[in-house]
Amino acid sequence: MPLWVPARAPHSPLSVFWGSLEPFPSLPTPRDRGPGVPHHSPPWGQRPCPPPNPQRVLILLKGLWPALALCPEPDGRPQLLPQWRRRLEGEPLLQELARRYVAAMGDMEGRKPGPTSILGTSQLRPGEPEGYRIPFNPTGTGCGAAMRSLAIGLRYPHAWELPTLIRVSIESGRMTHHHPTGYLGALAVALFGALGARGEPPERWGAELLRVLPLAWDYVEGAGVAVGDNAAAWPFFRDAWHRYLESRGLLEGRGPPQVPSLPSPAERDAAYLGWALEGWPGRSGHDAPMVALEALLAAGGCWGDLCGRGVLHGGDSDSTGTIAAGCWGLRGGLAPIPPGLHCCLEYRGRLRDAAHRLHALAWGRR
């Protein structure tokens, strides 16, 4: 049965990032890099942390370009613009995303953007007709689009918004990663965010992704941009996810998942290597969400186990950890997380404010 059923206004486990209403799970990241992304402000161990406030919570997402609406201030730092109430949609939203992707590149000192993201943003032409689109990139298979897309699912969690979620996640993803393996990673993580916000367990997310992929292809084909190139590269992502879900007994979206124990880092690395492109686990749009989902399935309610699976491996571990921790926050919040991992983050207040604003846009209340 499809999981995309009508949602009701969230409460309790569905209460994602609106802590002024009631405590809710939020989205921590174990490590951050990239434009406009929160990171540990040095000196890390020497700054006093603010006392926790149970009525205020954070959304800590890597790559919150779509959610934070970044642009540079005179001193070079980004700021969160107050125009969030404008409810940009369609072409104006995509143009605005492109503009702010470019602006976010001005906040790169001390960070490490991926080469595909650098290339993609250099090709954007915000303000021009379809200036948010870049040429097809045969090597644009990386995970950068996936890392930043969770907020899209939180913005569009409702059943009737699935077409919008598909369009915004794909177009947002291929602003930098115009290859199905890259931008379908953005779709996957956005979809996981929406399903998690609605309280669906992770055991069901992969099957729902497979159900949505034909709808995604209908959009790509209808958009008419590099259709032949996209069609030729399309099957890899679908086939990789089909194999993974089949191996975990989750093709039908019913548990319990058949997740091996993999107690040692060497065993985890060997397993993840079998899913990887070019011998680098987690660096691609298909397997960064895959490693993250595996970590969620294996961890249950244990933050340490989530880090062991999603972060402590030999691949692109900050990327997989970011997605895993963001999805974890939809269910577990910050309570199990050591405060030192999140209390002194750069942009902490802005992330908190973005959480409330995303809720207002998605659910119509604060």
C-alpha positions in Angstrom: 0.0 0.0 0.0 1.5 3.4 -0.9 2.6 5.4 2.0 1.7 8.7 0.5 -1.6 9.1 2.4 -3.1 12.3 3.7 -1.2 13.8 6.6 -2.7 15.6 9.5 -1.1 18.4 11.4 1.8 17.0 13.3 2.1 16.3 17.0 4.4 14.1 19.2 6.7 12.0 17.0 5.5 13.9 13.9 6.4 17.2 15.5 9.5 18.1 13.6 11.4 21.2 14.5 8.6 23.4 16.0 9.7 23.3 19.7 7.8 26.4 20.8 4.6 24.3 20.4 6.0 21.2 22.1 9.2 19.3 22.3 10.0 17.5 19.0 12.7 15.5 17.3 15.2 17.7 15.6 18.0 17.1 13.2 21.6 17.0 14.4 24.7 16.5 12.2 27.9 14.8 13.5 30.1 16.9 11.2 29.4 19.7 8.8 31.0 21.3 5.8 29.8 23.3 2.8 28.4 26.7 2.0 26.2 28.2 4.6 26.5 25.1 6.8 26.7 25.0 10.6 30.1 23.8 11.9 32.0 23.7 15.2 33.2 27.3 16.0 36.8 27.2 17.3 38.2 26.9 19.8 35.8 24.0 20.2 36.4 22.9 23.8 36.8 26.3 25.3 33.5 28.1 24.7 30.7 28.0 27.2 27.6 26.4 25.9 24.2 28.0 26.5 21.9 26.1 28.9 19.4 23.9 27.1 15.9 25.2 26.7 13.3 22.4 26.5 10.9 24.7 24.7 13.3 25.5 21.9 14.8 23.0 19.5 17.0 23.0 16.5 17.1 21.7 13.0 20.7 20.9 12.3 21.0 20.0 8.6 24.0 19.9 6.4 23.5 22.0 3.3 20.4 23.9 4.4 20.7 26.0 1.2 17.0 25.6 0.4 15.8 26.2 3.9 18.0 29.0 5.1 17.6 31.3 2.1 21.2 32.5 2.4 22.7 35.7 1.0 25.8 37.6 2.1 25.8 40.4 4.6 28.3 43.3 4.2 30.9 41.5 6.3 30.6 38.4 4.2 28.5 36.3 6.5 25.2 34.9 5.3 21.9 36.0 6.8 18.4 34.6 6.9 16.2 36.9 4.9 12.8 37.8 6.3 10.9 37.1 3.0 10.1 33.5 4.1 6.4 34.4 4.3 6.3 35.0 0.6 5.7 31.3 -0.1 7.7 31.3 -3.3 6.7 28.4 -5.6 7.3 27.2 -9.1 9.7 29.1 -11.3 10.3 32.0 -8.8 11.3 29.5 -6.1 13.8 27.7 -8.4 15.3 31.1 -9.5 15.6 32.1 -5.9 17.3 28.8 -5.0 19.8 29.3 -7.8 20.5 32.8 -6.7 21.1 31.8 -3.1 23.2 28.8 -4.1 25.5 31.2 -5.9 25.5 33.6 -3.0 26.3 30.8 -0.5 29.6 30.2 -2.3 30.8 33.4 -0.8 30.7 31.8 2.7 33.3 29.1 1.9 36.3 30.0 4.0 37.3 27.1 6.1 34.8 24.8 4.4 35.2 22.1 1.8 32.7 22.2 -1.0 32.7 19.3 -3.5 34.1 19.9 -7.0 30.7 19.1 -8.6 29.0 21.7 -6.4 31.6 24.3 -7.3 31.2 23.6 -11.0 27.5 23.5 -10.9 27.1 26.8 -9.1 29.5 28.4 -11.5 27.2 27.5 -14.3 24.0 28.8 -12.8 22.5 32.0 -14.3 19.9 33.2 -11.8 17.5 35.7 -13.2 17.8 34.5 -16.7 15.1 32.2 -18.2 15.7 28.8 -16.9 18.9 30.1 -15.4 18.6 27.5 -12.6 19.5 24.7 -15.1 23.0 23.5 -16.0 24.1 21.1 -18.7 24.0 17.3 -18.1 27.2 16.2 -16.3 28.3 12.6 -16.9 30.3 12.7 -13.7 27.7 14.5 -11.6 27.0 11.4 -9.5 28.1 12.7 -6.1 26.1 13.0 -2.9 26.2 16.8 -2.6 22.6 17.2 -3.8 21.4 14.5 -1.4 23.1 16.0 1.6 21.2 19.3 1.4 17.7 18.1 0.5 16.2 16.9 3.7 14.6 20.3 4.4 12.7 20.0 1.1 10.8 17.0 2.5 10.1 18.9 5.7 8.7 21.8 3.6 6.5 19.6 1.5 5.3 16.7 3.8 1.7 16.4 2.6 0.2 13.9 0.3 -1.0 16.4 -2.2 2.5 18.0 -2.3 4.3 14.9 -3.7 4.5 16.4 -7.2 6.0 19.5 -5.8 8.5 17.6 -3.6 9.5 15.7 -6.8 10.0 18.8 -8.8 11.8 20.9 -6.2 14.1 18.1 -5.1 15.1 17.1 -8.7 15.5 20.7 -9.8 17.4 21.7 -6.7 19.6 18.6 -7.0 20.5 19.1 -10.7 21.4 22.7 -10.2 24.7 21.2 -9.2 24.5 17.5 -9.9 22.8 17.0 -13.3 23.0 13.3 -13.4 20.3 10.9 -12.2 22.6 9.2 -9.7 23.2 12.6 -8.2 19.8 14.3 -8.2 17.8 11.2 -7.4 19.8 11.2 -4.2 18.2 14.5 -3.5 14.8 13.1 -4.2 15.4 10.1 -1.9 16.5 12.2 1.1 13.7 14.7 0.6 11.2 11.8 0.5 12.7 10.3 3.6 12.3 13.6 5.3 8.6 13.9 4.4 7.9 10.3 5.4 9.8 10.7 8.6 7.9 13.9 9.4 4.7 12.0 9.0 5.8 9.3 11.4 6.4 6.5 8.8 9.1 4.1 10.1 12.4 3.8 8.1 11.5 0.2 7.2 9.0 1.6 4.7 11.0 4.4 3.2 12.9 2.5 0.5 9.9 0.8 -0.9 8.2 4.1 -1.2 11.2 5.5 -3.0 10.9 2.8 -5.6 7.2 3.6 -6.0 8.0 7.2 -6.5 10.8 6.8 -9.1 8.5 6.3 -12.1 6.7 9.5 -11.1 10.1 11.2 -11.0 10.9 10.0 -14.5 7.6 11.3 -15.8 8.7 14.7 -14.4 12.2 14.6 -16.0 10.8 13.5 -19.3 8.1 16.1 -19.2 10.6 18.8 -18.4 12.4 18.0 -21.6 15.9 18.8 -20.5 18.7 16.4 -21.7 16.1 13.6 -21.8 18.3 11.2 -23.7 21.3 11.5 -21.4 19.1 11.2 -18.3 17.3 8.1 -19.8 20.6 6.4 -20.5 21.9 7.0 -16.9 18.5 6.4 -15.1 18.5 2.6 -14.5 21.6 2.5 -12.2 20.0 4.3 -9.3 16.8 2.3 -9.5 18.6 -1.0 -9.8 21.0 -0.3 -7.0 18.1 0.5 -4.6 16.2 -2.6 -5.7 19.2 -4.8 -4.9 19.7 -3.2 -1.5 16.1 -3.4 -0.5 15.8 -7.0 -1.7 18.9 -7.9 0.4 17.3 -6.4 3.5 13.9 -8.0 2.9 12.3 -4.6 2.5 11.0 -4.6 -1.1 7.5 -4.5 0.2 8.2 -2.0 2.9 7.5 -4.5 5.7 9.9 -5.4 8.5 11.7 -6.6 10.4 14.7 -5.6 8.2 17.4 -8.3 7.6 20.3 -6.1 8.6 23.6 -7.9 9.3 25.4 -7.2 12.6 28.7 -6.0 11.0 30.2 -5.3 14.4 33.7 -4.2 13.2 34.6 -1.2 11.1 36.3 -3.5 8.6 33.1 -5.5 8.1 31.1 -2.2 7.6 33.6 -1.0 5.1 33.4 -4.2 3.1 29.6 -4.1 3.0 29.5 -0.4 2.0 32.1 -0.9 -0.6 29.8 -3.4 -2.4 27.3 -0.6 -3.0 29.9 2.1 -4.0 31.0 3.8 -7.2 34.7 4.1 -7.8 35.6 2.4 -4.5 34.4 5.3 -2.3 31.4 4.3 -0.1 28.9 7.0 0.5 30.3 9.5 -2.0 27.4 9.1 -4.6 23.8 10.1 -4.7 22.6 6.5 -4.6 24.6 5.1 -1.7 24.9 8.1 0.7 21.2 7.7 1.5 21.6 3.9 1.4 24.3 4.0 4.1 22.2 6.4 6.1 19.1 4.2 5.9 21.2 1.2 6.9 22.4 3.1 9.9 18.9 4.0 11.0 17.7 0.5 10.6 20.5 -1.0 12.6 20.7 1.6 15.3 17.1 1.5 16.6 17.1 4.0 19.4 20.9 4.1 20.1 22.8 7.2 19.0 26.1 5.5 19.4 25.1 2.7 17.1 23.9 5.3 14.5 27.3 6.9 14.6 29.0 3.6 14.4 27.1 2.7 11.2 26.6 6.1 9.6 29.8 8.0 10.6 32.6 5.7 11.6 33.5 4.1 8.3 36.2 4.6 5.7 34.1 6.2 3.0 32.5 9.7 2.7 31.5 9.4 6.3 30.5 13.0 7.0 28.0 12.9 4.1 26.4 9.6 5.2 26.5 10.7 8.8 24.8 14.0 8.0 21.8 12.3 6.3 21.6 9.6 8.9 21.6 12.1 11.8 19.1 14.4 10.1 16.7 11.5 9.7 17.4 10.3 13.2 16.3 13.8 14.5 12.9 13.3 13.0 12.4 10.4 15.4 14.8 10.8 18.3 15.5 14.5 18.7 18.4 16.0 20.5 17.8 14.4 23.9 20.2 11.4 23.4 22.9 13.6 21.7 25.9 14.8 23.8 25.4 18.5 24.1 28.9 19.2 23.0 28.0 18.1 19.5 25.4 20.8 18.9 25.4 23.5 21.6 28.1 25.7 20.0 27.3 25.3 16.4 27.8 28.2 14.1 24.4 29.6 13.0 22.7 27.8 15.8 20.1 30.5 16.3 19.4 30.8 12.6 18.9 27.1 12.3 16.4 27.2 15.2 14.5 30.0 13.5 14.5 28.1 10.2 12.9 25.2 12.0 10.0 27.3 13.1 9.6 28.9 9.7 9.7 25.7 7.9 6.9 24.5 10.2 4.9 27.6 9.5 5.2 27.1 5.8 4.4 23.4 5.9 1.6 23.4 8.5 0.3 27.0 8.7 1.1 27.6 12.3 4.1 28.3 14.6 
